């Protein structure tokens, strides 16, 4: 029997890191996120006049650990705040947004980080530091 003659049998999927093309300016951030086994990026843009962004899933399954995702987002927000990044009148030019979203047809929620393009390299450094701190506590 040839491959096309039988129905596909569903198989368990596992998370595997792969190389892919991304905008050159956002590459340091996507690369830093790729070091996290819990994170799978699926969309990003280096921005221009607008904010750069990266969207990611946590846990790589239809049922991610929302509590751990929330702790990650809180730690990230705290780290960004210590750098003076935020949103509002007092932070004009440093607008940075972090959100947990349920994105259209995507079943698990996703995390979206939006930031000025000039913050990308520093944000990548923050993600690397958070990863190292997380590994030290596990």
C-alpha positions in Angstrom: 0.0 0.0 0.0 1.3 3.5 -0.8 1.4 6.4 1.6 -1.6 8.0 0.0 -3.7 4.9 0.2 -4.2 4.9 4.0 -5.5 7.5 6.4 -2.9 9.3 8.5 -2.5 7.9 12.0 -2.2 10.7 14.6 1.1 10.7 16.4 2.2 12.5 19.5 4.0 15.7 18.7 7.1 17.0 20.5 8.7 20.4 20.6 11.9 20.6 18.4 13.9 23.8 17.9 14.5 24.6 14.2 16.2 27.3 12.2 13.9 29.7 10.4 14.0 33.1 8.6 13.1 36.1 10.7 13.6 39.8 10.3 17.3 40.7 10.9 16.5 43.3 13.5 14.3 40.9 15.7 16.7 38.0 15.3 18.5 38.5 18.7 15.2 38.4 20.6 13.9 35.3 18.7 17.2 33.6 19.3 17.1 34.3 23.0 13.6 33.0 23.2 14.6 29.8 21.4 16.8 29.0 24.3 13.7 28.4 26.5 12.4 24.9 26.1 8.9 26.2 27.2 8.7 28.8 24.4 7.8 28.5 20.7 7.8 31.7 18.8 5.4 31.8 15.8 5.4 35.4 14.6 7.7 38.4 14.9 8.5 41.7 13.2 11.4 44.0 13.8 9.2 47.1 13.4 10.2 50.3 11.8 8.2 53.4 12.6 6.0 51.0 14.7 6.8 48.8 17.6 8.7 45.5 17.1 6.9 42.4 18.3 7.2 38.7 19.0 4.4 36.3 19.6 5.0 33.0 21.4 3.3 30.0 22.8 4.2 28.7 26.3 4.6 24.9 26.8 4.1 23.7 23.2 0.8 22.0 23.9 -3.0 22.7 23.8 -3.0 22.8 27.6 -0.1 25.0 28.7 0.5 25.6 32.4 -1.2 29.0 32.7 0.2 29.6 36.2 3.8 29.2 35.0 3.0 31.4 32.0 1.7 34.1 34.3 4.8 33.9 36.5 7.0 34.2 33.4 5.0 37.3 32.2 5.1 38.9 35.6 8.9 38.4 35.9 9.4 39.8 32.4 7.2 42.9 33.2 9.1 43.4 36.4 12.5 43.2 34.6 11.3 45.7 31.9 9.9 48.1 34.6 13.3 48.2 36.3 14.7 49.4 32.9 12.1 52.2 32.8 10.1 50.6 30.0 6.4 50.7 30.3 3.4 52.5 28.8 1.7 55.8 29.6 2.5 59.5 29.6 5.6 59.2 31.7 7.2 56.6 29.5 6.7 58.2 26.0 9.3 56.6 23.7 9.7 53.6 25.9 6.3 52.0 25.3 6.6 48.3 25.9 3.6 46.0 26.1 3.4 42.4 27.4 0.1 40.5 27.1 -1.3 37.0 27.3 -3.8 36.6 24.5 -6.1 34.0 23.0 -5.4 34.5 19.3 -8.2 33.7 17.0 -8.0 30.1 15.9 -5.1 29.2 18.2 -6.2 27.0 21.0 -3.6 27.7 23.7 -3.1 31.3 24.8 -0.1 33.1 23.5 2.2 35.8 24.9 2.9 39.0 22.9 5.7 41.4 23.6 5.8 44.7 21.8 8.7 47.1 22.2 10.5 49.9 20.4 13.0 48.4 17.9 15.9 50.0 19.7 15.2 47.9 22.8 15.5 44.5 21.0 19.0 43.7 22.0 18.5 44.7 25.6 15.2 42.7 25.7 17.2 39.6 24.4 19.6 40.1 27.3 16.7 40.3 29.7 15.3 37.0 28.4 18.7 35.3 28.7 19.1 36.5 32.3 15.5 35.4 33.2 16.3 32.0 31.7 19.5 31.6 33.8 17.6 32.7 37.0 14.8 30.3 36.3 17.2 27.4 35.8 19.0 28.2 39.1 15.7 27.9 41.0 14.6 24.6 39.5 
